[in-house]
Amino acid sequence: MEVFRKLDGLAEEIQRSQPPVDLWRKFVYCTSLTGPVLGSVDHMQPQDFEKVVSPVSVAHFSQYKLIRLLLKKLEDLNFHICKPEGLNDEPFRGGELLMGHECVKINATGQSVNVTASHLKEGKYTERNISCNILVGTDGAGSTTRKLAGIELRGEKDLQKLVSVHFLSRDLGQYLLNERPGMLFFIFNTEAIGVLVAHDLMQGEFVLQMPFYPPQQSLDDFSPETCKHLILKLVGQELSDIDVIDIKPWVMHAEVAEKFVSCDNRIILAGDAAHRFPPAGGFGMNTGIQDAHNLAWKIAALVKGIAPSSILHTYETERRPIAIFNTALSVQNFRAAMAVPATLGLDPTVANSVHQTITDGVGSILPSGLQRAILDGIFTIGRAQLSEFLLNEKNLLGSSRLAKLRRLFEEGKSLQLQFPAEDLGFRYLEGALIPDSDSVGTQEPPTGRRRDYIPSSDPGSRLPHMNVRMLSNSSSEACISTLDLLPLDKVEFLLFIAPLEKSYHLAVAALKVAEEFKVSVKVCILWPTETVKGAEARSKTAMAPWENYIDVAEAKKSSNSSSWWSMCQMTEKGAILVRPDEHIAWRAKSGLDDDPILQMKSVFSAILKV
């Protein structure tokens, strides 16, 4: 959402379009949507709405709706959306979005990448050759680009097979809206088990996820009518308006590509093409957006002649460890989700072992019909543990299981939604940055639990958010975030300094060196609230003849609020250099060199790999 704030109001549009937060802040565990509730977990905390650590809150928004908004933004930027039927053999002008095209062949030479794209036109598949300098494969978990480039995936395969049922029911939406609003509903009863994702209760839009066990089960077993019947079993009452939109099988994996950059920095993977992991925690799309955000400024720096092609390799150096970390965290969160049915006597690992024994073990010699009957029988016996006769406070076993379940929820050991420390606090340890001796060189391993984000100025960290007030001749008192000080439309670094003589000397040196390196730098002189009188005149004198600087003042919420430098765990005698993607490239924590020109030459040379 912080990235989307930069895209001409996209974050605001998402916030306007998403359901109200009270409709999706909870996960509900129940025996049916109209039956007894086993427990619920509220994933929002007061600080999530206070905008202290970030200028924007988390959002709940369907991917297909987001894609529509992104396409609209691209059209606003003069990209041309081309459908196969409207294409002819004219050469591309640039800025085209070729809808309905698939990459079917790649030929990478020393100078370029030749891509063959296939599309269906007038009932026939037509191929078209496209030559480019860089090919970025963002073509999803089954990425053709990845396969054609010969890049392998590493990690855990086949964690779980599922069937996804996208359906509409305004009646169900209205019922849940009034009776038990939530984002996810985990439903366990004697006839069916499933997880219902409420994408929009007001519109009645849902996706149901159900376990799938091929080859004993096939997709034919999940016809629209069968799915309606299963939905009713999970709802617990009749619904007359169920409209099944789509039914798809999918496999949950936890894998990361062995490399993100190949063929002499010409073929690059991003998003699900580079990493695919369980949807637990929503890390898939968010990690992919971060990939693109990291990569965009580096491609721009290369195209504009600011950096050599080796800058692109830092994309892999920085992003692959984050993907590996987020994969581990997603798997932990998925295991936490599985702890709930296990507590109820339905351990999914046992179910998967039974299925494997029937498929690959002693059961494999049996006819397929008998295999199916055995599997169904075992699962029916398993689900019997969810009967109201057993699962109640008066039954000794049922009471014990329900008590364990309550402890699971209270201790935060079930599936979690928010991970502020990982969402905002991820840090690059090496790459297009200069680590300093005070930074801890390893990342704390994931815990699978919610941890609060602590702002940091360690190189590789995201720039901390603080509201600041622009000091200029205008009388505007409007506050903006420190994250807003970096522009979206150019490759520009931002140097934070305090209004001290030695810091001004560093700033002037940075601007001189930047000109030599053909890179844009803006200086931000950050004034304490109480010392802004005469600030502009002082900076004008100190920075002359340079004009690419701004004076801002801290806009503290209260007198007890931390200053900028103390929040960054630095002294005001230091400096912070921020990259175009709002990650910290370098800092001088408590003092500056006597030769700032030499210091800044060393800094930019290391960051830009020149």
Residue, then its C-alpha position, 0 to 999 in steps of 0.5 A: m500500500e505504501v508503494f501504491r500511494k505513489l501511483d496517482g491515488l491508487a492506494e486511496e482508490i483501493q481504500r475507497s473500494q475495499p469492504p469496511v475493515d470491521l467486515w474482514r478483521k476476523f477469522v471465524y472457526c465454526t461447525s457451519l456458517t449458521g451453526p456453533v462458533l468454535g472460536s474467532v480471532d481478531h487480527m486488527q490492533p489499535q495501532d493498525f489504524e493510528k498510522v504511526v509506523s506507516p502513512v497507510s493501513v493494510a487493505h483487503f482487496s481481490q486480485y482481479k479488482l486490483i488488476r483492473l485498477l492497475l490496467k486503468k493506471l497504465e492507460d492513464l500513462n499512455f500505455h496501449i492495451c492491444k487485444p489479438e483481434g486488433l493487431n496487425d504486422e506493424p512493428f511495435r512502437g513501445g508501451e503496448l500491453l499485448m493481452g492474450h499473448e503467451c511466451v512460447k520460445i526464448n533465444a538469448t544472445g549476447q546482445s539481446v533476447n528474442v521472444t516468440a509470443s503466441h496468441l489466438k486470432e480468428g481461431k488460429y494460433t499466431e506467433r510473433n517475434i519480439s526482440c528486447n534487451i531485458l525480459v522480465g518473467t512475471d508470468g505466474a507460478g507456472s512461469t513459462t519464462r522460468k521453464l524456458a530459461g532452465i531455472e529450477l525451483r527449490g523447496e517443498k512441493d505439494l504441501q496440499k492439493l485443493v479445489s477453489v470454487h469462486f461463487l456469488s451469493r448475496d443472501l449468504g453475504q447479507y447473513l454473514l454481514n449481519e450475524r458474523p462478519g469475517m474474512l476467513f471462515f474455517i468450517f468443520n462438520t461431519e459432511a464437509i470441510g472447507v475454508l471460505v474466503a469472504h472477498d466482499l460480504m456486501q456483494g456476496e463474493f466468495v471463494l471456497q477452498m476444499p481439500f482435493y485428493p487425486p487420482q481417487q478424486s477428479l475435477d469431475d467430482f466437483s461439478p457446479e451442482t456438486c459444489k452447490h451441494l457442498i456449499l449448502k452443507l458448509v452453510g448449514q441452511e438453504l440458499s437459493d441464489i448460489d451462482v458458481i462462477d469458476i472451479k479450479p484445482w491448484v497445488m500449494h507449494a513452498e518454493v523459490a527459484e534457484k536464481f532470479v537473474s540469468c543470461d548475463n542479466r538479460i532474463i529476470l524473474a519476479g513475482d510468483a514466477a520467482h517464488r510460490f508459497p502458501p497463501a497464508g498471510g498474503f505474502g505472495m502478492n505483496t512479495g511480488i509487488q516488492d520485487a517489481h518495486n526493487l527492480a524498476w529503479k534498477i532497470a531505469a538506472l541501466v536504461k538511462g546510463i546511470a548504472p551498468s547491467s551489473i546493477l540488475h544482479t543486485y535485484e537477486t542478491e536483495r530479493r531472493p533472501i526475502a523470498i526464502f524468508n517469506t516462504a518459511l514464514s508462510v509455511q509456518n503460518f500454514r502449519a499454524a492453520m493446520a493446528v486447528p483441525a489437528t486439535l479437533g482430531l483431524d490432523p491433515t498430515v495423517a490424512n495426507s499420509v493415508h492418501q499417499t499409502i492408498t496412492d503409492g503404497v499397498g493400496s496402489i494395487l487395488p482397483s481405482g473404485l475401491q481406492r476411492a471407496i476406502l478413502d471416502g470411508i476413512f475421511t467419513i470416519g475422521r469427520a465423525q469426530l466433529s459430531e455435536f455428540l462428541l464436540n461439546e463441553k459435556n463430553l470429556l474428549g470434546s471438552s478437552r479439545l475445545a479447551k485446547l482450541r481456545r488456548l491456541f487462539e489466545e496464544g496466537k498459535s493459529l493462522q495469523l493475518q498481520f506481520p508488521a515486522e516482516d511487512l515493513g521491517f524486511r531488510y537487504l543485507e547486501g546489494a546496491l547498498i553499503p552495510d555498516s559495522d553497527s548493523v546486525g548481519t543476519q535476519e532474525p528467523p521467522t516465528g510465525r507470530r505477529r511481531d511489531y515493526i520497529p523503525s530502523s535506519d540500518p542500510g537495506s531497511r525501508l526508510p522510516h515514516m515520519n510526518v514532516r512539514m515543508l518549510s517554504n515561503s508558502s503558509s501551508e501547514a500540510c504534513i507529508s510522510t518522509l516516504d513522499l519526499l522521493p519522486l516516482d517519475k525519476v531515478e533520484f536519491l535522497l540525502f537526509i541531513a541535520p542543519l549542521e555545518k559539516s552536514y551542509h558540506l557533505a550535502v554540497a559534496a553529494l550534489k557535486v559527485a552526483e553530477e559527475f555520476k549522472v545521477s539525481v540527488k535531492v538533499c533533505i534538511l530536517w529541522p527540529t520543530e523548535t528551531v525552524k525560524g530562519a531555516e530557509a535563509r540559512s540553508k540557502t546560504a549553506m547550499a549555494p549555488w545548489e538548489n536541489y534541496i528542501d527544508v522540512a520540519e518534524a511534525k511531532k504528534s506530541s511533545n513526547s514523540s521521538s525526534w527523527w534522529s532518535m527514531c533512527q537510532m542515530t545522532e544528528k551529526g550523521a546522514i542517511l542516503v535513500r535509494p529511489d525505492e525508499h530503502i536506505a543505501w548508506r548512512a553515517k551514523s554519528g559522524l562524517d569524514d573530513d573529505p566528503i567528496l572522496q566519501m561520496k564518490s566511494v558511496f555512489s561507486a559502491i551503490l551503482k556498481v561503477 
